[in-house]
């Protein structure tokens, strides 16, 4: 049952065109997939997408040697030891923690959702996260066509990227609301592109759109900005995707100015770290909606976790939390096992197979590997 190897797969997948948000553009998808192998040859998978090269170096030098020979079932103890050894590199800890959960569940023959305490639902409402901005013209020029595609695919909820110019932002939001009708759930993500008062000016022209939440209306740690906006915006305020520790959410909860907590499992210490965020959020009756980026491993981790989160009413057409973020853009790293299916009711089914419920192996990663490193016992 003990750990025999830690294999690090640094992946880069080129995209057919440059895409992005109001702040950054990119021409590739990049991530680090971490494979922990036990002495019977079973693998558990984790992911770190934020700074994959740095996280690979941290895991290889500081974390993987400490894991060899350890029992993957002892996730809590190992998380504490990895956190102390990582020197603040919580993305590296997150990848290890995800892989330990996947492997421990596979060893028991149960889904990760069961390992986490049990799924409260076997389908999770998903929202399409997109479209992306594209350079070389007006960034919203293809939004209507792409949103039509999301609706045809079965999505009942959409989170638009925004932050180009307040008048243009309002125009596309109101157009998409007309496309979705009154029963669709619509959210907005400014991606930190505005100062608080500019975000307020943009949202003031969107009242008829019935937004469920506005995400990152200012930079992540701007507590005073969130406090100002929370008293002036009708939609819920969401954020926290860059936070690496549950403690970073506490000031926003105490101030009552963050309504939807969005830790990323691959950034905030893995399933163990985000579990602490969920426990804190429950004390304040706030929903957790994990931010999901990267590839199929982080997606599946978020799906299993979200299946276990308590339900909270959201008001309006949305019905209630929680939601699963579904990256709707081009992403070969999400498609490695076939892109997850969206049901006709806008949900994604939680796998009931062992671990994360996906059959991932090194051969599937080979077309995208730019560096591989295996840490094994001598």
JONOR-V56997 format. One record per pair of residues at least 12 apart in sequence whose C-alpha atoms are under 6 Angstrom apart, sorted by the first residue. I is the first residue (numbers start at 0). GAP is how many residues later the second one is. D is the distance in whole Angstrom. If there is no record, write none. Layout:
I/GAP/D, I/GAP/D
This chain:
0/37/6, 1/36/5, 1/37/6, 1/67/5, 1/68/5, 1/69/5, 2/34/6, 2/35/4, 2/65/5, 2/66/5, 2/67/6, 3/33/6, 3/34/5, 3/35/5, 3/64/6, 4/31/6, 4/32/5, 4/370/6, 4/371/5, 5/29/6, 5/30/5, 5/368/6, 5/369/5, 6/27/6, 6/28/5, 6/366/6, 6/367/4, 7/26/5, 7/364/5, 7/365/5, 8/23/6, 8/24/5, 8/363/5, 9/22/5, 9/359/6, 9/360/6, 9/361/5, 10/19/6, 10/20/5, 10/21/6, 10/357/5, 10/358/5, 10/359/6, 11/17/6, 11/18/4, 11/356/5, 12/15/5, 12/16/5, 12/355/6, 13/14/4, 14/12/5, 14/13/5, 18/113/6, 18/114/6, 18/115/5, 19/112/5, 19/113/5, 20/111/6, 20/112/5, 21/141/6, 30/18/4, 30/21/6, 31/15/6, 31/16/5, 31/17/6, 31/20/5, 32/13/6, 32/14/5, 33/12/5, 33/13/6, 42/60/6, 43/55/5, 43/58/5, 43/59/4, 44/54/4, 45/49/4, 45/50/6, 45/52/5, 45/53/4, 46/48/5, 47/43/6, 47/47/5, 47/218/5, 48/245/5, 54/37/5, 71/28/6, 71/32/6, 72/31/5, 89/179/5, 90/175/6, 90/176/5, 92/176/6, 93/172/5, 93/175/4, 93/176/4, 96/173/5, 97/172/6, 101/253/4, 101/254/6, 104/250/5, 105/248/5, 105/249/5, 108/245/5, 109/244/5, 110/241/6, 110/242/6, 110/243/5, 110/244/5, 111/243/5, 111/244/6, 112/191/5, 118/188/5, 118/189/5, 119/187/6, 119/188/5, 120/186/5, 121/227/6, 121/228/5, 122/224/6, 122/225/5, 122/226/4, 122/227/6, 123/223/5, 123/224/5, 124/198/5, 124/221/6, 124/222/4, 125/197/5, 125/198/4, 125/199/6, 125/221/5, 126/30/5, 126/31/5, 126/198/5, 126/199/6, 127/30/5, 127/198/5, 127/200/5, 128/30/5, 128/197/6, 128/198/5, 128/199/5, 129/30/5, 129/198/6, 130/12/6, 153/190/5, 153/192/5, 154/191/4, 155/28/5, 155/190/5, 156/27/6, 156/28/4, 156/29/6, 157/28/5, 158/27/6, 158/28/4, 158/29/5, 159/28/5, 160/28/5, 161/27/6, 161/28/5, 162/27/5, 162/30/6, 165/36/4, 169/35/6, 169/36/6, 173/35/6, 176/32/6, 182/134/5, 184/133/5, 185/25/5, 185/26/6, 186/24/5, 186/25/5, 186/26/5, 187/26/5, 188/25/6, 188/26/4, 189/26/6, 189/27/6, 190/25/5, 191/24/5, 191/25/6, 191/26/5, 191/27/5, 193/24/6, 194/23/6, 195/22/5, 195/29/6, 198/18/6, 210/24/6, 211/23/6, 212/22/5, 212/23/4, 212/24/6, 213/23/5, 213/24/6, 214/22/6, 214/23/4, 214/24/6, 215/23/5, 225/31/6, 226/30/5, 229/27/5, 235/23/5, 236/21/5, 236/22/5, 237/20/6, 237/21/6, 237/22/4, 237/23/6, 238/22/6, 238/23/5, 239/22/5, 239/23/5, 240/21/5, 240/22/5, 240/23/5, 240/50/6, 243/23/6, 243/24/4, 244/23/6, 245/31/5, 259/27/5, 260/27/5, 261/26/6, 261/27/5, 261/28/5, 261/29/5, 262/27/5, 262/28/6, 263/26/5, 263/27/5, 288/34/6, 291/33/6, 294/38/5, 294/39/4, 295/38/4, 299/56/6
